[in-house]
Amino acid sequence: MTGTFFGNTDALRERYGKITPEILREIQEAAGAKNVVAGDPDALESYASDEAGIMFTSMPDAVVKAEGAEQVAAVMKVASKHRIPVTPRGAGSGLAGAAVPLCGGIVLSLEKMNRILEIDPVNRVAVVEPGVVTNELCKAVAEEGFLYAGYPMSTETSFIGGNVATNAGGGKVIRYGNTRRHVLGLEVVLPTGTVLNLGGRIRKDTWGYSLMQLMVGSEGTLGIITKVIVNLEPKPGKTVNLLVAFPDLDTAVDSVAKVVRTGISVISCELMDKLSVNIAASHVNTVLPYQDRADAFLLIQIEGDTDERLEEGYEKVGTLCLENGALEVFVAESRTESGMVWNIRQNLAEAMRAHDPYCSLSGDMVVPLSAVPEMVEEIRRAGKERGITVGILGHIADGNLHPIIFKPADMEPMEWAEYAEAFYDDLTSVAVRLGGVGSGEHGIGYVKMPIFLHSKPAEEIEIMRGIKRSFDPDGILNPGKLLGS
């Protein structure tokens, strides 16, 4: 099955070898027959798409569920020998089509490589396999008195390997930075089957080009991540969550910069508009305070070393929001109340998909904080001009906005896919003009590739393609993604 928006990929597919019965036997010998799926359309279809949506689907010829780096390396040697395309895959929770096997071939799944290998308290690191669910790592290190601060909103579903591959962000970037900031070392299998160990349990080096940093955010186009060493932070102080209701979106947006510059330790500051809240709250069977009156909400998490400092912090932030026009500030007094408001935010994507299977969640532009009001206005303008319904949410304190658009009932999927691309193309151009980029955390994959390629100078793209050729001269690793063919 080929998705509605991949168009004709026959020319690209013709560049690669096909998996014959003989090659399949080689793959089975490399990975173990029990770890290879082939000839079963129903089983293969589960690996034909990711969270970019049902518009972007392409069937693999085989799926390999590797159990270790040795098997990954052995499979890559077979693929390299026969020029078989390989698409690395984690949890399939990406939103840009990076895990879709555009050229068929092998999907190399890391789902079985799901062990936390070590929590090292002396060096303050954890060593994990790529298939570890992010939240499982967070819980494990918390039991040892540490914090893993690489925390995307998909923390309960995404894998660490996918977080590294996309340089995932999330709600805590304003305080802790994105995934790149927390990666200290990687074990990586190259397309030839060569294994590299990059970085380690150290926090600085001036020891040549950083190949490790090239791997972070490379979306499976340069190598396959088989082990990750992550930095651990000391467990944070006391935290509290504030839910702030605003009469309109502009007032909420205007309050953010004022909150950030108070000097209070802000861990998260999330924006949700009325449409997004209504859909998500209904999905999780919850009603927020002032939901019927507010047009926008800020979900603000702050930190304090003591109860007194925490109270001083949330009083200051709450007063500032009220003075800036907020309808009300609600302090989540318990774990249950905090869980309720974060449950809505963390389930937004799932709720939107349930509301409209064709809704596009690809919007991910990031701009300087000073440009956020103009970017929000441009999002509304683009939706109005095209006559489409737009929800706006995002990690607003770091300028990362997620416009979510819904397919009109009378529009065919193919037309809608092109319509959505034009919408995001328009807004990416705006983000670049404002000093930002088209993706803050989701990555480029296939969905944003055309926008990415024409938003960058040709010289910069050629340097990137030179890097790709150095790592993957035959172009077998995740072809058709990020930089195209």
Summary of the structure (lengths in Angstrom):
residues: 485
radius of gyration: 22.5
end to end distance: 21.2
largest distance: 71.9
contacts: 1769
relative contact order: 0.13
helix: 39%
strand: 21%
